[in-house]
Amino acid sequence: MANSYSYDLIILGGGPAGLAAAIYGGRAKLKTLVINKGTVGGLVNTTREIVNYPGYGLISGEELMKDFCKHAESFGVEFLRDEAVGSDYSREDKLIRTKKGKVYAAKAVIIACGSEPRRLNIPGEKRLQGSGVAYCATCDAEFFAGEDVVVVGSGDQALEEGMYITKFARKVTVVVLHEEGILDCNKVSAERALHNEKIEFVWNSTLEEVLGEDQVEGVRLKNLKTGASTELACQGVFFFVGMLPATHCLKDSGLEMDEQGYIPVKERMETNLEGVYAAGDNRVKYLRQVVTAAADGATAAVAAERYIEELKAFNRDVLHSEKQVLLLFFNAQKQESLTFGTLLEGVNRELNEPYKVVKVDMATKKNLAKNYGIASAPAVVVLDQGTEVKRLKCSIDEETLKLQLL
């Protein structure tokens, strides 16, 4: 594979998590590539005002992401506008295949592809997307100047975006599942929306269909109490009914995901795959904000850097060791495995250390165990300059073990 396609670290996604990871990766002198299918910054670019990112006070999402990007570029991070459509995480050099037909390799990968608007998939929604159906007020509100617009949803995003749309639209009708007065957003946004003269609410209702041939002409509503359906004329429909992780391209990657597609991780953002990390809105987490996404990215990048250093150390200390190596695979949860490890090191000392003992924890080095065909511990592979010489019978009898090492 050409060197230009080989990296230390590849980051999938250029939102706040991906960009923070890129900053840390670049600063650590890792050859880092960010693959992002759209504009760098992701959905944060559509946020008009960010008032809770430390140190900024008030800034637009687009401006903040530009600052993130410049910071990453200052450390030599490379950016590629493309989309990951396939991957192979089963090997030491992980492979990423893109929509443009390129293949990129890296020692570690951070998945930070974020989330995307959830769709209701009702009749007319997909067909009229871009012709009156929209999911981003910042992007599309101005196209509905002087017109009537319907907003679906009652969370923070729905109400805040709905209020923004009132700057352009004649009227905004918010469709809410709940009883009158009950909204899912924060209290400040709820009060502002309830007292906005250009906003009306339809309670206890849901959308059944978006009406229109070539353009949105109205919606069909269903009252959840009475079951009655009514039509409401409008020229635009904005859906704000939640988000879903943008992890569909990872379906057959071997990566563990929950039913919705979110990726569970450990404290260091580690996934179930060695050398693969997840950060930001596409992982299982409590709070999805710019600041928490950035924190995830920083953690993942530091963990990835240490993982890469461990790989380098393995190549240096094991594959190129002047002494023969006793590659000991152990299970820290089993006393038998720990006892054997202690015995092996003791026998090696008695023999004046003709071997270098290198311990491998089966729980954290699954790929390495798989590469050597190790299914259970303890197990010992004897290597000479990376070439397998033999395998030891892991006996806890000292004399039997000593005879194998002579």
C-alpha distance (Angstrom), angle and dihedral (degrees) to the residues before:
residue distance angle dihedral
M1 . . .
A2 3.79 . .
N3 3.77 114.5 .
S4 3.79 91.3 -125.6
Y5 3.81 88.2 65.5
S6 3.81 95.3 49.2
Y7 3.79 122.4 88.4
D8 3.77 141.0 169.6
L9 3.80 92.3 -132.5
I10 3.79 132.8 18.3
I11 3.80 120.0 -169.0
L12 3.80 119.2 -161.2
G13 3.79 106.7 -149.9
G14 3.79 135.4 30.0
G15 3.80 102.2 -139.5
P16 3.82 124.3 111.5
A17 3.83 93.5 -69.9
G18 3.79 93.5 48.4
L19 3.79 94.1 44.2
A20 3.82 93.4 47.8
A21 3.81 88.6 50.2
A22 3.80 89.0 49.4
I23 3.80 91.6 52.5
Y24 3.79 91.6 52.3
G25 3.80 92.9 42.3
G26 3.79 93.5 49.9
R27 3.78 92.8 45.3
A28 3.82 89.0 52.8
K29 3.85 88.3 57.4
L30 3.80 92.4 -112.0
K31 3.79 115.6 149.5
T32 3.79 95.9 -115.6
L33 3.81 132.7 -169.6
V34 3.80 126.3 -172.1
I35 3.81 114.6 -157.4
N36 3.80 112.1 -162.8
K37 3.79 126.2 167.3
G38 3.80 96.4 -154.4
T39 3.77 139.6 21.5
V40 3.79 112.5 -32.1
G41 3.78 108.2 -103.3
G42 3.80 96.9 45.9
L43 3.78 121.6 -152.0
V44 3.80 91.4 -13.5
N45 3.81 86.8 74.8
T46 3.80 88.2 70.6
T47 3.81 93.6 56.5
R48 3.79 109.0 103.6
E49 3.79 98.5 -163.6
I50 3.80 131.4 22.9
V51 3.79 111.9 -175.2
N52 3.81 101.9 162.8
Y53 3.80 104.6 58.0
P54 3.83 106.2 112.1
G55 3.76 115.4 -105.0
Y56 3.81 98.6 10.5
G57 3.80 105.3 76.5
L58 3.80 95.8 -169.5
I59 3.80 124.5 9.6
S60 3.79 137.0 140.8
G61 3.78 118.8 -109.0
E62 3.79 90.9 -119.0
E63 3.81 92.8 54.1
L64 3.80 92.6 46.8
M65 3.80 92.1 50.6
K66 3.80 90.9 49.1
D67 3.80 88.1 55.9
F68 3.82 90.1 49.3
C69 3.81 90.7 49.6
K70 3.81 94.7 48.2
H71 3.79 89.6 49.6
A72 3.82 91.2 53.0
E73 3.80 92.4 46.1
S74 3.80 89.9 52.8
F75 3.82 87.5 65.0
G76 3.80 93.7 51.4
V77 3.81 98.3 -100.3
E78 3.81 114.1 162.6
F79 3.80 123.9 -138.3
L80 3.79 127.7 -152.2
R81 3.80 123.9 -170.8
D82 3.79 101.7 -146.2
E83 3.80 139.2 100.1
A84 3.79 127.8 -106.6
V85 3.82 108.8 -129.1
G86 3.80 101.7 165.5
S87 3.78 142.2 16.3
D88 3.79 145.1 -174.2
Y89 3.78 112.5 -152.3
S90 3.80 96.4 164.6
R91 3.80 95.7 92.0
E92 3.79 136.8 61.8
D93 3.81 91.3 -108.5
K94 3.78 101.1 52.8
L95 3.81 114.9 -147.6
I96 3.79 128.3 -141.7
R97 3.82 119.5 -168.1
T98 3.81 117.0 -160.3
K99 3.78 135.0 -153.5
K100 3.81 90.1 -108.4
G101 3.81 90.1 60.5
K102 3.80 98.6 -104.8
V103 3.81 124.8 133.9
Y104 3.81 120.9 -148.1
A105 3.80 127.6 -171.1
A106 3.79 130.5 -153.8
K107 3.78 139.8 167.3
A108 3.82 90.4 -130.8
V109 3.80 135.2 19.4
I110 3.80 129.6 -157.8
I111 3.79 115.8 -159.8
A112 3.80 108.8 -148.8
C113 3.78 101.9 149.1
G114 3.80 93.1 136.3
S115 3.77 125.2 -156.8
E116 3.80 139.1 -61.9
P117 3.80 135.3 -148.1
R118 3.78 115.9 -73.5
R119 3.78 114.1 -123.6
L120 3.79 127.0 -146.1
N121 3.82 91.3 -147.6
I122 3.79 92.3 -144.4
P123 3.82 122.3 155.4
G124 3.79 112.0 -72.1
E125 3.81 96.0 14.6
K126 3.79 98.8 101.1
R127 3.81 95.1 32.2
L128 3.82 93.2 54.8
Q129 3.79 98.0 39.5
G130 3.78 105.7 132.3
S131 3.80 90.1 17.1
G132 3.77 97.5 77.8
V133 3.81 100.2 -43.3
A134 3.82 111.2 100.9
Y135 3.81 142.0 164.0
C136 3.81 102.1 -165.5
A137 3.79 122.5 61.6
T138 3.79 94.2 -170.5
C139 3.79 90.0 54.5
D140 3.80 99.9 43.2
A141 3.83 113.5 14.7
E142 3.80 94.6 97.7
F143 3.81 90.5 61.3
F144 3.81 89.2 67.6
A145 3.80 98.3 57.2
G146 3.82 109.8 156.9
E147 3.82 93.2 1.4
D148 3.79 136.6 111.5
V149 3.80 117.0 -100.7
V150 3.81 134.1 -171.4
V151 3.81 121.1 -147.6
V152 3.80 118.8 -161.2
G153 3.81 116.0 -154.3
S154 3.80 140.4 43.6
G155 3.81 105.2 -138.3
D156 3.79 128.7 106.2
Q157 3.78 93.3 -83.0
A158 3.81 94.2 48.4
L159 3.80 95.4 50.0
E160 3.80 97.0 40.5
E161 3.79 92.4 46.9
G162 3.80 90.2 44.0
M163 3.80 90.7 56.3
Y164 3.78 89.8 49.4
I165 3.82 90.5 52.6
T166 3.84 89.6 56.0
K167 3.81 87.8 69.9
F168 3.81 87.0 71.0
A169 3.80 110.1 17.5
R170 3.82 126.0 76.9
K171 3.80 91.5 -134.5
V172 3.80 137.1 0.2
T173 3.81 120.1 -153.7
V174 3.81 114.6 -162.8
V175 3.81 115.7 -154.8
V176 3.82 111.5 -149.6
L177 3.81 129.7 -173.3
H178 3.81 94.1 -151.7
E179 3.79 137.4 77.1
E180 3.79 117.6 -78.8
G181 3.79 113.0 -67.1
I182 3.82 95.9 15.6
L183 3.80 114.4 117.4
D184 3.80 131.4 166.7
C185 3.80 95.9 -138.0
N186 3.80 131.9 91.7
K187 3.81 117.3 -74.1
V188 3.80 96.0 -110.2
S189 3.81 93.6 54.7
A190 3.81 90.7 43.8
E191 3.80 92.6 54.1
R192 3.78 92.8 46.7
A193 3.80 93.0 48.6
L194 3.81 95.0 45.6
H195 3.78 90.3 53.3
N196 3.82 96.7 43.0
E197 3.81 107.8 113.5
K198 3.81 92.9 -148.8
I199 3.82 94.7 53.8
E200 3.79 124.5 84.0
F201 3.80 126.6 -179.1
V202 3.78 131.7 -140.8
W203 3.82 107.2 -161.6
N204 3.82 131.5 -157.9
S205 3.79 90.0 18.5
T206 3.76 144.3 117.1
L207 3.79 136.3 -168.2
E208 3.80 117.6 -99.5
E209 3.80 100.7 175.4
V210 3.79 144.5 -4.6
L211 3.80 108.9 -128.8
G212 3.79 128.8 -145.7
E213 3.80 142.0 79.3
D214 3.81 107.3 -125.8
Q215 3.81 97.7 -6.7
V216 3.79 135.1 27.2
E217 3.79 109.2 -86.4
G218 3.78 100.1 167.5
V219 3.79 147.4 -43.7
R220 3.78 136.1 -104.9
L221 3.81 112.6 -130.3
K222 3.80 129.0 -162.8
N223 3.77 122.1 -152.4
L224 3.81 106.9 -137.5
K225 3.82 92.8 -152.3
T226 3.80 100.8 47.8
G227 3.80 100.1 22.1
A228 3.81 89.1 -132.2
S229 3.80 119.6 146.1
T230 3.80 122.5 -143.8
E231 3.77 134.7 175.8
L232 3.79 124.6 -127.3
A233 3.80 121.9 -166.4
C234 3.81 116.6 -130.3
Q235 3.78 141.2 141.5
G236 3.79 99.2 -139.7
V237 3.80 140.2 34.0
F238 3.80 123.0 -163.3
F239 3.81 117.6 -165.9
F240 3.82 117.8 -151.8
V241 3.81 102.5 162.5
G242 3.77 101.0 134.0
M243 3.76 139.1 -73.5
L244 3.79 136.4 -84.5
P245 3.82 127.6 -155.0
A246 3.80 114.1 -99.7
T247 3.80 92.1 -131.1
H248 3.81 100.7 117.4
C249 3.83 91.1 112.8
L250 3.83 88.6 62.3
K251 3.80 96.3 57.5
D252 3.82 96.4 113.5
S253 3.82 97.9 29.4
G254 3.80 97.2 99.7
L255 3.79 89.7 -113.1
E256 3.79 114.2 142.7
M257 3.82 113.2 -119.8
D258 3.79 135.1 167.6
E259 3.81 125.2 -117.9
Q260 3.81 92.6 -81.7
G261 3.78 93.8 46.6
Y262 3.81 98.9 -102.7
I263 3.81 115.9 142.8
P264 3.83 119.0 -125.4
V265 3.80 113.1 -141.1
K266 3.79 139.9 -177.0
E267 3.80 126.0 -120.4
R268 3.82 92.3 -77.5
M269 3.83 92.2 48.7
E270 3.81 89.3 -102.5
T271 3.79 116.9 158.7
N272 3.79 125.1 -155.3
L273 3.82 88.1 -86.4
E274 3.79 119.9 80.1
G275 3.80 112.6 -112.7
V276 3.82 93.2 10.5
Y277 3.81 120.0 110.1
A278 3.80 135.1 -179.1
A279 3.80 126.4 -148.8
G280 3.79 137.7 174.3
D281 3.77 131.4 7.3
N282 3.81 95.5 -13.1
R283 3.80 93.1 66.8
V284 3.80 130.8 77.2
K285 3.80 105.4 -93.2
Y286 3.78 145.0 140.3
L287 3.81 102.1 -123.4
R288 3.80 126.9 33.2
Q289 3.80 107.8 -162.4
V290 3.81 135.4 130.4
V291 3.79 91.5 -104.9
T292 3.82 94.0 51.1
A293 3.80 91.4 45.5
A294 3.80 90.1 52.9
A295 3.80 90.4 49.1
D296 3.81 90.2 51.2
G297 3.80 91.0 50.8
A298 3.80 92.5 50.8
T299 3.81 92.0 49.2
A300 3.80 93.4 47.1
A301 3.80 93.1 49.0
V302 3.81 93.8 50.4
A303 3.82 90.1 47.7
A304 3.81 90.2 48.4
E305 3.81 91.3 49.6
R306 3.80 91.3 53.7
Y307 3.79 91.4 46.5
I308 3.81 90.2 52.9
E309 3.79 90.6 48.7
E310 3.80 89.0 52.5
L311 3.80 89.8 53.3
K312 3.80 90.5 50.9
A313 3.80 90.7 48.1
F314 3.82 90.4 50.8
N315 3.79 91.4 52.2
R316 3.79 90.6 48.1
D317 3.80 100.9 40.4
V318 3.79 99.5 34.9
L319 3.77 112.4 22.3
H320 3.81 93.5 40.1
S321 3.81 101.5 30.2
E322 3.80 116.5 138.3
K323 3.80 89.0 -142.4
Q324 3.76 124.6 59.2
V325 3.80 110.3 -96.8
L326 3.78 129.5 -129.9
L327 3.82 100.7 -151.0
L328 3.79 101.4 -158.6
F329 3.80 117.3 -163.8
F330 3.80 110.2 -161.8
N331 3.78 140.0 175.7
A332 3.79 111.8 -136.7
Q333 3.82 90.7 -158.4
K334 3.81 94.4 60.6
Q335 3.81 121.4 72.7
E336 3.81 91.7 -155.4
S337 3.79 89.4 60.2
L338 3.80 93.3 48.8
T339 3.82 92.3 45.9
F340 3.79 91.6 52.5
G341 3.81 91.2 49.4
T342 3.79 91.5 54.0
L343 3.81 90.7 48.2
L344 3.80 92.9 48.9
E345 3.80 92.4 52.3
G346 3.83 90.6 46.8
V347 3.82 93.7 51.6
N348 3.80 90.7 47.2
R349 3.83 89.7 54.1
E350 3.80 91.3 49.0
L351 3.81 88.4 55.4
N352 3.83 90.5 52.2
E353 3.80 92.3 -101.5
P354 3.81 102.9 -75.0
Y355 3.81 87.6 166.8
K356 3.77 136.2 52.3
V357 3.81 110.5 -128.6
V358 3.82 113.6 -144.7
K359 3.79 116.8 -175.5
V360 3.81 121.9 -147.1
D361 3.79 120.8 -167.9
M362 3.81 107.4 -141.2
A363 3.81 91.1 -151.2
T364 3.80 95.1 60.7
K365 3.81 102.0 28.3
K366 3.78 102.1 52.2
N367 3.80 94.1 143.2
L368 3.79 91.8 53.2
A369 3.80 91.9 48.8
K370 3.80 89.4 49.0
N371 3.81 91.5 50.0
Y372 3.80 90.3 56.4
G373 3.79 93.8 40.3
I374 3.80 94.1 -115.6
A375 3.80 112.4 158.5
S376 3.81 100.9 167.4
A377 3.79 140.4 18.2
P378 2.93 146.1 -80.5
A379 3.79 96.2 45.5
V380 3.81 131.4 147.3
V381 3.78 127.5 -157.2
V382 3.81 116.1 -169.5
L383 3.83 111.2 -143.8
D384 3.78 132.3 -171.1
Q385 3.83 111.5 -165.7
G386 3.79 88.2 -25.5
T387 3.81 94.8 -49.7
E388 3.77 116.7 118.3
V389 3.82 112.0 -117.3
K390 3.79 100.5 175.8
R391 3.78 145.0 -44.9
L392 3.75 124.5 -108.7
K393 3.76 127.6 -127.6
C394 3.79 100.4 -121.4
S395 3.76 98.4 -132.9
I396 3.78 120.6 162.6
D397 3.83 88.0 -146.6
E398 3.79 105.3 106.9
E399 3.82 96.7 -149.2
T400 3.80 93.2 48.6
L401 3.77 90.2 50.2
K402 3.82 93.1 46.2
L403 3.81 92.1 52.9
Q404 3.82 90.0 55.8
L405 3.81 91.1 53.6
L406 3.81 97.3 48.4
